Amino acid sequence: MPDTTSMDPIRTTRLELVPITLPLVEAAMGDRCADVERIAGARFPGKWPGPALIERAFSASLERIRANPTVRLWGDRLMIVPTVTGDRHIVGSVVFHGAPDDDGVVEIAYGVEPSSQGQGYGAEATCAMVEWALAQPGVSAVTASTFPWHAASVKIIRRAGMVHAGWREHDLLGELEVFARRRDGVGVLRGGVAWETAPARRAC
């Protein structure tokens, strides 16, 4: 079971999932790659994503994150791969788009930089963070949204124990499929959509 101490790194088979802090976000959105690497204690091996992509990943502006970092950066982690030589690479991130809402629901998303894709890092990190989130006080469910045709993303989400829970329309992206996993395995999603899930269990 993942460590439930929010500010401690979570270690999986191949990854260290390191909390994303406000100084790190400020450096990332300021397009200061060297500062991100210094704060994280790891280097970024692929193409730097740039501030626009980073802001979309957090679903919030820097001003909103600064106003309440505890809420905005709740559970957010960098994926870092340590090596036997002591070198550390940032290969992606897992974010929750904010702390649990009034119903105890959090939404998870992940991204892996291009040169590190196809190695299972996204699945490994997502599985660990879903387990972590469901162990946190006040969390009743974890959701994720993706394009229904994005087979790789759907596979990762399902591997983390989530099941189809409905659809939602995104202002820019169009129709997205919603998946969910509840702590107790029962209940409904917002809007009265029934969940087709069994009691929560460790899926990865």
KERO-958765 format. One line per 2 residues: number of its first residue (from 1); their letters; for each residue z, x, y of C-alpha. Coordinates in Angstrom, 1 decimal, m for minus. Example, Ala and Ser with C-alpha at 12.3 -4.5 7.8 and 13.67 -1.06 7.14 Angstrom:
BEGIN
1) as) 7.8 12.3 m4.5  7.1 13.7 m1.1
REM end
This chain:
BEGIN
1) mp) 0.0 0.0 0.0  m0.9 1.4 3.5
3) dt) 1.8 2.7 5.7  3.0 m0.2 8.0
5) ts) 4.4 2.0 10.8  1.9 1.2 13.5
7) md) 1.7 4.6 15.2  1.6 6.7 12.1
9) pi) m1.7 7.8 10.5  m2.7 5.9 7.5
11) rt) m4.0 8.0 4.7  m6.6 6.8 2.1
13) tr) m8.3 8.8 m0.6  m10.6 10.6 1.8
15) le) m9.6 9.5 5.3  m6.9 9.8 7.9
17) lv) m6.8 6.6 10.0  m5.4 7.7 13.3
19) pi) m4.2 5.3 16.0  m6.5 5.0 19.0
21) tl) m4.5 5.5 22.2  m5.2 4.7 25.9
23) pl) m5.9 8.3 26.8  m8.4 8.6 24.0
25) ve) m10.1 5.3 25.2  m10.2 6.6 28.8
27) aa) m11.8 9.8 27.7  m14.3 8.0 25.4
29) mg) m15.4 5.5 28.1  m15.5 8.3 30.6
31) dr) m18.1 10.0 28.4  m15.9 13.0 27.9
33) ca) m16.6 14.0 24.3  m14.6 17.3 24.5
35) dv) m11.5 15.4 25.6  m11.8 12.9 22.8
37) er) m12.0 15.7 20.3  m9.0 17.4 21.9
39) ia) m6.9 14.3 21.8  m7.9 13.3 18.3
41) ga) m7.6 16.9 17.0  m11.0 16.4 15.3
43) rf) m14.6 17.0 16.2  m17.4 14.4 16.4
45) pg) m20.1 15.6 14.1  m23.0 13.2 15.0
47) kw) m24.6 11.7 18.1  m22.1 10.8 20.8
49) pg) m22.1 6.9 21.1  m21.8 6.8 24.8
51) pa) m19.5 4.5 27.0  m21.6 1.4 26.7
53) li) m21.4 1.3 22.9  m17.8 2.2 23.0
55) er) m17.0 m0.7 25.4  m18.8 m3.1 23.1
57) af) m16.8 m1.9 20.1  m13.5 m2.7 21.9
59) sa) m14.8 m6.0 23.2  m12.9 m5.3 26.5
61) sl) m13.4 m3.3 29.7  m11.4 m0.3 30.4
63) er) m9.5 m2.2 33.1  m8.5 m4.9 30.6
65) ir) m7.4 m2.3 28.1  m5.3 m0.4 30.7
67) an) m3.7 m3.7 31.8  m2.2 m4.2 28.3
69) pt) m3.0 m1.4 25.8  m0.5 m2.6 23.3
71) vr) m2.4 m5.8 22.8  m5.9 m4.5 23.3
73) lw) m5.6 m1.5 21.0  m3.5 m3.2 18.4
75) gd) m4.2 m1.6 15.0  m7.2 0.3 16.2
77) rl) m7.9 3.5 14.3  m10.2 6.5 14.2
79) mi) m11.7 7.4 10.8  m11.1 11.2 10.4
81) vp) m12.2 13.2 7.4  m10.0 16.3 6.8
83) tv) m11.4 19.2 4.8  m9.9 21.9 2.7
85) tg) m10.7 24.4 5.4  m8.6 22.5 8.0
87) dr) m11.7 21.2 9.9  m11.5 17.5 10.8
89) hi) m14.4 15.2 11.6  m14.4 11.9 13.4
91) vg) m16.8 9.7 11.3  m16.1 6.2 12.8
93) sv) m13.5 3.7 13.8  m11.9 0.4 12.8
95) vf) m10.8 m2.0 15.5  m9.2 m5.4 15.6
97) hg) m10.3 m6.8 19.0  m6.7 m7.4 20.0
99) ap) m3.3 m8.3 18.7  m2.8 m11.5 16.6
101) dd) m3.6 m14.7 18.4  m1.2 m17.7 18.5
103) dg) m2.3 m18.6 15.0  m1.6 m15.1 13.7
105) vv) m5.3 m14.3 13.2  m6.8 m10.9 13.9
107) ei) m10.5 m10.0 13.8  m11.5 m6.7 12.3
109) ay) m14.7 m4.6 12.9  m15.8 m1.1 12.0
111) gv) m18.4 1.4 12.8  m19.5 4.7 11.2
113) ep) m21.5 7.2 13.1  m25.1 7.6 11.8
115) ss) m24.8 11.0 10.0  m21.8 9.8 8.0
117) qg) m23.2 6.5 6.9  m23.8 5.7 3.2
119) qg) m20.8 7.5 2.0  m18.4 4.6 1.6
121) yg) m16.2 5.5 4.6  m16.6 2.1 6.2
123) ae) m15.4 0.3 3.0  m12.5 2.7 2.5
125) at) m11.2 2.3 6.0  m11.8 m1.5 6.2
127) ca) m10.0 m2.2 2.9  m7.0 m0.1 4.0
129) mv) m6.8 m1.7 7.4  m7.0 m5.3 6.1
131) ew) m4.1 m4.5 3.8  m2.2 m3.0 6.7
133) al) m2.9 m5.9 9.0  m1.7 m8.5 6.4
135) aq) 1.5 m6.6 6.1  2.3 m6.8 9.8
137) pg) 4.8 m9.4 11.2  3.1 m12.4 12.7
139) vs) m0.3 m11.9 11.0  m1.4 m14.8 8.9
141) av) m5.1 m13.9 8.4  m7.8 m11.3 9.0
143) ta) m11.3 m12.4 9.9  m14.6 m10.5 10.2
145) st) m18.1 m11.6 11.5  m21.5 m10.2 10.7
147) fp) m25.1 m11.2 10.4  m25.7 m13.0 7.0
149) wh) m28.7 m10.7 6.3  m26.7 m7.5 6.8
151) aa) m26.1 m6.9 3.1  m24.1 m3.6 3.5
153) sv) m21.7 m5.2 6.0  m21.2 m8.3 3.9
155) ki) m20.5 m6.1 0.8  m17.8 m4.2 2.7
157) ir) m16.2 m7.4 4.0  m16.1 m9.0 0.6
159) ra) m14.8 m5.8 m1.0  m11.8 m6.1 1.4
161) gm) m11.0 m9.5 m0.2  m12.6 m11.8 2.5
163) vh) m14.6 m14.9 1.7  m17.0 m17.1 3.6
165) ag) m15.1 m19.2 6.1  m17.8 m20.6 8.4
167) wr) m20.3 m19.7 11.1  m20.1 m19.0 14.8
169) eh) m22.6 m18.5 17.6  m22.5 m15.3 19.6
171) dl) m23.9 m15.5 23.2  m26.1 m12.4 22.6
173) lg) m26.4 m11.9 18.9  m27.0 m15.4 17.6
175) el) m25.5 m16.9 14.5  m22.9 m14.9 12.7
177) ev) m21.3 m15.5 9.3  m17.5 m15.6 9.4
179) fa) m15.3 m14.2 6.6  m11.6 m14.5 6.3
181) rr) m8.6 m13.5 4.2  m5.2 m15.2 4.6
183) rd) m1.9 m13.6 3.7  m0.9 m16.7 1.6
185) gv) m4.4 m17.7 0.5  m4.2 m21.2 1.8
187) gv) m5.0 m23.1 5.0  m8.0 m23.6 7.3
189) lr) m9.8 m21.6 9.9  m10.1 m22.7 13.5
191) gg) m12.1 m25.9 13.9  m11.1 m27.3 10.5
193) va) m13.4 m25.1 8.4  m12.0 m25.0 4.9
195) we) m11.4 m21.6 3.3  m12.6 m20.9 m0.3
197) ta) m10.0 m18.2 m0.9  m7.4 m17.5 m3.6
199) pa) m3.9 m16.1 m2.9  m4.1 m12.7 m1.1
201) rr) m4.2 m9.6 m3.3  m5.1 m6.0 m2.9
203) ac) m8.9 m5.9 m3.1  m9.6 m2.2 m2.9
REM end
